[in-house]
Amino acid sequence: MRYLKSRQSRGAGFSDNDPMAGVANLFDLGLVFIVGLLIALFGAYHLEDLLSRDSDLTIVKQSADGQIEIIEKKGKKINAVKMTKETAKGRGKRLGTAYQLEDGSMIYIPDES
């Protein structure tokens, strides 16, 4: 009986007095949340092709202020270019016409050469 009392008095309340005991659990929970959020974003924007090695991918993104960014992936190399008026200047020729349909999809019709 005496052994149980000394053991309880020695260990009782030791972990209760540690104010940082729950921080490790919150940190782990935060990491799980971040990984889940990244997986959800990749699935929502269909960016799984960025992780594959053999696929080539081009994404054209326009922000709310009108800035256009082109993200291009060829093999392992990913290149992102932000288009400005200076970048788009130059000589060229008309290649065709692009139309946006009511459902949001786009159709490109090349000009007859």
C-alpha positions as CSV (number, residue, x, y, z in Angstrom):
1,M,0.0,0.0,0.0
2,R,2.8,2.4,0.8
3,Y,4.4,1.7,-2.6
4,L,1.2,2.8,-4.4
5,K,1.0,6.1,-2.5
6,S,4.5,7.1,-3.2
7,R,4.2,6.2,-6.9
8,Q,1.0,8.2,-7.3
9,S,2.3,11.2,-5.5
10,R,5.5,11.3,-7.6
11,G,3.7,11.1,-11.0
12,A,0.5,12.8,-10.2
13,G,0.1,16.2,-11.9
14,F,3.4,16.1,-13.7
15,S,1.9,16.3,-17.1
16,D,-0.9,18.6,-15.9
17,N,1.6,21.3,-15.1
18,D,3.2,21.3,-18.6
19,P,1.6,24.1,-20.5
20,M,3.1,22.9,-23.8
21,A,1.7,19.4,-23.7
22,G,-1.1,20.1,-26.2
23,V,0.9,22.1,-28.6
24,A,2.5,19.1,-30.3
25,N,-1.0,17.7,-31.0
26,L,-2.1,21.0,-32.5
27,F,0.9,21.1,-34.7
28,D,0.2,17.6,-36.1
29,L,-3.4,18.5,-36.7
30,G,-2.3,21.6,-38.6
31,L,0.0,19.5,-40.8
32,V,-2.7,17.1,-41.6
33,F,-5.1,20.0,-42.5
34,I,-2.5,21.6,-44.8
35,V,-1.8,18.3,-46.7
36,G,-5.5,17.7,-47.1
37,L,-6.0,21.2,-48.4
38,L,-3.2,20.8,-51.0
39,I,-4.7,17.5,-52.2
40,A,-8.2,19.1,-52.5
41,L,-6.8,22.1,-54.5
42,F,-4.9,19.8,-56.9
43,G,-8.1,17.8,-57.4
44,A,-10.3,20.9,-57.8
45,Y,-8.1,22.5,-60.4
46,H,-7.1,19.2,-62.1
47,L,-3.4,19.8,-61.6
48,E,-2.4,16.2,-61.3
49,D,-0.7,16.5,-64.7
50,L,1.9,18.8,-63.1
51,L,3.1,15.9,-61.0
52,S,3.4,13.3,-63.9
53,R,6.7,13.1,-65.8
54,D,5.6,12.4,-69.3
55,S,2.7,14.8,-69.9
56,D,3.1,18.3,-71.5
57,L,0.7,20.9,-70.1
58,T,-0.1,24.6,-70.9
59,I,-2.3,26.7,-68.5
60,V,-3.3,30.2,-69.4
61,K,-4.5,32.1,-66.3
62,Q,-6.0,35.6,-66.1
63,S,-6.2,37.4,-62.8
64,A,-9.0,39.8,-61.7
65,D,-6.9,42.8,-62.7
66,G,-6.4,41.6,-66.2
67,Q,-2.8,40.2,-65.8
68,I,-2.3,37.1,-67.9
69,E,0.1,34.3,-66.8
70,I,1.1,31.3,-69.0
71,I,2.3,28.2,-67.2
72,E,4.0,25.7,-69.5
73,K,5.3,22.2,-68.5
74,K,7.4,20.2,-70.9
75,G,8.8,17.0,-69.3
76,K,10.3,17.9,-66.0
77,K,10.7,21.6,-66.8
78,I,8.0,24.1,-65.7
79,N,8.1,27.7,-67.1
80,A,5.8,30.5,-65.9
81,V,5.6,33.7,-67.9
82,K,3.6,36.8,-66.9
83,M,2.5,38.7,-70.0
84,T,2.8,42.4,-70.1
85,K,2.2,44.9,-72.9
86,E,6.0,45.0,-73.5
87,T,6.1,41.2,-73.8
88,A,3.3,41.0,-76.3
89,K,4.7,43.7,-78.7
90,G,6.2,42.7,-81.9
91,R,5.5,41.6,-85.5
92,G,3.5,38.6,-86.3
93,K,0.7,37.2,-88.5
94,R,-2.9,36.3,-87.8
95,L,-3.3,32.6,-87.2
96,G,-7.0,32.3,-86.6
97,T,-10.0,33.3,-84.5
98,A,-11.0,32.1,-81.0
99,Y,-14.6,32.0,-79.9
100,Q,-15.9,31.5,-76.4
101,L,-19.1,29.6,-76.1
102,E,-21.9,30.1,-73.7
103,D,-20.8,27.2,-71.5
104,G,-17.3,28.9,-71.1
105,S,-15.4,26.6,-73.4
106,M,-13.3,28.0,-76.2
107,I,-13.0,27.1,-79.9
108,Y,-10.0,28.0,-82.0
109,I,-10.5,28.2,-85.8
110,P,-7.3,28.6,-87.8
111,D,-7.3,30.9,-90.9
112,E,-7.0,29.3,-94.3
113,S,-3.4,29.8,-95.6
